[in-house]
Amino acid sequence: MSDEKLEEMLKTVMNSEIPEDMQFKIPENEAEFKVVHFDRKKSVRRFAAGAVSVCAALVLVLLPAQFTNKNADNTGIDSSESESKSQFEKYIDEYNYEIKNHDYEKILPSVNGQEEIFRFLGLLPEIREGYETEVFVRTVGFGEEKIYTRQAYVVWYDHNDEINAVMPSSEKTESDISSSLFAGENGVEKVMNNLMDKFGNHNRDVSFEGKLIRPKLTEYPDVYDETVSETVRCVIKSGDTVIPLKVCSLNYTVNCSFFNENNAAPETSMEIFSKDGMTHYSTVLAYDCSRKNAVRMKSVNQDIWLEKAERN
């Protein structure tokens, strides 16, 4: 291809005269020149190419984005290809990409205290149809630094253990999630330690939200009790705002029956019931830790799930 034909081609593609700064300047007496390519292993490959051929290849690199017809999203899937896929195929591509490239934890409701926390956060939707299901939640960090998000996926499996339905959450995780967001978490730990100390002290009454929920146990012979607590960090979204939450569950059981039909438990946000000579207490306490003085949140938006998509 001659230089004149190449320039004519560029003029046609760009629908205008070729700007001076985009015209190629090649010495007349130089038939070829070197192109150097660096790959990820830092090795260098050298090859000779005809000047016009190289120019044609470089055009594809230098042309503005509007002259290309392919745009990759964060899942690595070509947009034109994605548009031809079903909703299930799009969701499964996103799910596979996320599971491969980020940390996800399968929620195990059997873990003491965690089921109440994840249900409070809306991460355990009521699922009754289909076969075996699993819920995967994206996490950031490890150990005590682990932070749960509400970017999550519910997957349904068929009899062949293949995924036949996917339901993603609407929240997506920010890239800058860190422990520095939780400015007020130390205050939350003090609140929880104080509440557990109250239940552990048999010589004092226990009040919650200004109401007596358990009398002192000194008058009850052979008393035994158990307290189980679980705490997680989580970030949720309110519009574009990221809210860092410290979410704590508390379960307390004592072998005394304090309440019955004639003596109902006081109304608080703590669930209390007596059965078979035992009294059970359970609650979830969530605090917005974005400031030094944490603020309790009695509920959060649980409408975070998109529509379920099934394999055709």
Secondary structure, DSSP 8 states (H G I E B T S, - for coil): --HHHHHHHHHHHHTS---GGGS----TT--EEEEEEE-TT--EEEEEEEHHHHHHHHHHHHS-GGG----B-TTS-BHHHHHTS-HHHHHHHHHHHHHHHS-EEE--TTSTTHHHHHHHTT-S----SSS-EEEEEEEES-GGG-EEEEEEEEEEE-TTS-EEEEEEBS----TT--GGG-TTHHHHHHHHHHHHHHHH-TTS-EEETTEEEE--STTSTT--EEEEEEEEEEEEEETTEEEEEEEEEEEEEES----BTTB----SSSEEEEETTEEEEEEEEEEE-SSSS-EEES------B---EE--
